[in-house]
Amino acid sequence: MTTPLPTNPPAEPESLAQLIGDCHKMAPHWETKAGEKAATVAPSSLHGITVPAASAHVVDGMAEYGD
């Protein structure tokens, strides 16, 4: 089942209800098979992240590192 993403950021992006809703939307992206071990990657191979435009409001509402 696909849940449509909101087109406008919520009035209170840091609410617990919004966080839970965002986690439910992302959960299918994190599925792994039972007993499957994640591959280890070198930190030097990580060069940033990609955030879908529909989820950008979530990242925008996060505190900067070190705040």
Backbone as CSV, one residue per row, in Angstrom:
resi,resn,N_x,N_y,N_z,CA_x,CA_y,CA_z,C_x,C_y,C_z
1,MET,0.843,-1.174,0.000,0.000,0.000,0.000,0.892,1.241,0.000
2,THR,0.624,2.162,-0.897,1.381,3.398,-0.982,0.583,4.525,-0.365
3,THR,1.229,5.252,0.530,0.589,6.391,1.169,1.054,7.646,0.458
4,PRO,0.137,8.488,0.000,0.568,9.721,-0.671,1.312,10.627,0.297
5,LEU,2.365,11.249,-0.182,3.141,12.152,0.652,2.507,13.533,0.634
6,PRO,2.627,14.277,1.740,2.052,15.614,1.770,2.801,16.539,0.818
7,THR,2.091,17.489,0.231,2.740,18.436,-0.664,3.241,19.654,0.086
8,ASN,2.693,19.921,1.247,3.132,21.037,2.082,3.643,20.499,3.402
9,PRO,4.680,21.126,3.964,5.138,20.661,5.274,4.063,20.860,6.324
10,PRO,4.023,19.991,7.312,3.017,20.125,8.372,3.262,21.387,9.199
11,ALA,2.230,21.821,9.897,2.343,23.027,10.714,3.366,22.841,11.835
12,GLU,3.469,21.630,12.359,4.389,21.351,13.453,5.250,20.161,13.043
13,PRO,6.355,20.387,12.293,7.122,19.282,11.729,7.850,18.426,12.755
14,GLU,7.984,18.887,13.970,8.719,18.120,14.958,7.802,17.409,15.950
15,SER,6.538,17.264,15.613,5.621,16.589,16.524,5.892,15.084,16.496
16,LEU,5.562,14.413,17.564,5.746,12.962,17.639,4.897,12.260,16.593
17,ALA,3.684,12.740,16.386,2.801,12.123,15.393,3.415,12.216,13.993
18,GLN,4.017,13.360,13.656,4.656,13.521,12.346,5.860,12.590,12.220
19,LEU,6.649,12.485,13.255,7.811,11.597,13.236,7.383,10.144,13.029
20,ILE,6.365,9.714,13.739,5.868,8.342,13.592,5.345,8.121,12.180
21,GLY,4.612,9.084,11.648,4.103,8.976,10.289,5.226,8.883,9.266
22,ASP,6.260,9.706,9.432,7.400,9.660,8.516,8.125,8.323,8.607
23,CYS,8.248,7.781,9.801,8.898,6.472,9.973,8.094,5.375,9.274
24,HIS,6.774,5.424,9.391,5.919,4.433,8.727,6.089,4.503,7.210
25,LYS,6.215,5.707,6.661,6.400,5.874,5.224,7.748,5.328,4.760
26,MET,8.764,5.468,5.594,10.111,5.047,5.199,10.380,3.574,5.488
27,ALA,9.605,2.952,6.364,9.858,1.572,6.776,10.030,0.602,5.610
28,PRO,9.228,0.663,4.547,9.422,-0.278,3.437,10.797,-0.147,2.779
29,HIS,11.415,1.017,2.876,12.733,1.222,2.279,13.833,0.553,3.094
30,TRP,13.549,0.187,4.325,14.563,-0.368,5.214,14.438,-1.867,5.408
31,GLU,13.514,-2.514,4.702,13.291,-3.941,4.900,14.508,-4.763,4.471
32,THR,14.817,-5.783,5.249,15.867,-6.742,4.910,15.329,-8.137,5.176
33,LYS,15.958,-9.103,4.588,15.555,-10.487,4.824,16.050,-10.919,6.198
34,ALA,15.278,-11.798,6.855,15.659,-12.292,8.178,17.022,-12.968,8.092
35,GLY,17.892,-12.623,9.008,19.205,-13.227,9.064,20.206,-12.624,8.089
36,GLU,19.775,-11.688,7.259,20.668,-11.060,6.291,21.557,-10.052,7.012
37,LYS,22.845,-10.156,6.790,23.784,-9.246,7.431,24.128,-8.124,6.459
38,ALA,24.110,-6.908,6.951,24.416,-5.757,6.111,25.891,-5.763,5.727
39,ALA,26.155,-5.360,4.507,27.543,-5.266,4.040,28.231,-4.108,4.749
40,THR,29.478,-4.295,5.075,30.268,-3.247,5.702,30.886,-2.381,4.612
41,VAL,30.781,-1.077,4.767,31.389,-0.160,3.810,32.330,0.773,4.546
42,ALA,33.363,1.203,3.857,34.322,2.133,4.456,33.680,3.517,4.565
43,PRO,33.852,4.207,5.678,33.286,5.547,5.804,33.737,6.488,4.683
44,SER,34.926,6.278,4.163,35.422,7.152,3.100,34.627,7.004,1.806
45,SER,33.852,5.917,1.676,33.060,5.722,0.462,31.703,6.421,0.535
46,LEU,31.355,6.961,1.685,30.080,7.651,1.859,30.262,9.128,1.514
47,HIS,29.496,9.597,0.566,29.661,10.979,0.096,28.360,11.755,0.136
48,GLY,27.591,11.636,1.189,26.365,12.393,1.318,25.133,11.523,1.163
49,ILE,24.015,12.159,1.208,22.736,11.471,1.114,21.877,12.136,0.046
50,THR,20.860,11.423,-0.389,19.875,11.962,-1.321,18.521,11.896,-0.637
51,VAL,17.848,13.011,-0.590,16.543,13.094,0.054,15.497,13.418,-1.007
52,PRO,14.459,12.581,-1.130,13.403,12.891,-2.094,12.759,14.243,-1.774
53,ALA,12.382,14.977,-2.794,11.790,16.302,-2.606,10.586,16.257,-1.670
54,ALA,9.800,15.192,-1.741,8.614,15.088,-0.892,8.963,14.902,0.579
55,SER,10.208,14.519,0.879,10.626,14.315,2.267,11.559,15.412,2.759
56,ALA,11.850,16.390,1.927,12.807,17.435,2.290,12.389,18.202,3.539
57,HIS,11.081,18.359,3.767,10.625,19.099,4.950,11.053,18.413,6.244
58,VAL,11.230,17.097,6.206,11.660,16.362,7.402,13.093,16.746,7.748
59,VAL,13.954,16.729,6.731,15.363,17.073,6.944,15.490,18.549,7.307
60,ASP,14.705,19.386,6.662,14.768,20.819,6.928,14.433,21.136,8.382
61,GLY,13.578,20.332,8.996,13.183,20.558,10.382,14.166,20.022,11.400
62,MET,15.196,19.311,10.940,16.191,18.754,11.865,17.187,19.820,12.310
63,ALA,17.705,19.644,13.490,18.743,20.546,14.002,20.050,20.284,13.241
64,GLU,20.853,21.311,13.134,22.178,21.159,12.530,23.051,20.342,13.483
65,TYR,24.028,19.632,12.938,24.942,18.846,13.761,25.627,19.762,14.753
66,GLY,25.615,19.379,15.999,26.289,20.151,17.038,25.409,21.158,17.747
67,ASP,24.153,21.298,17.296,23.253,22.244,17.981,22.915,21.741,19.352
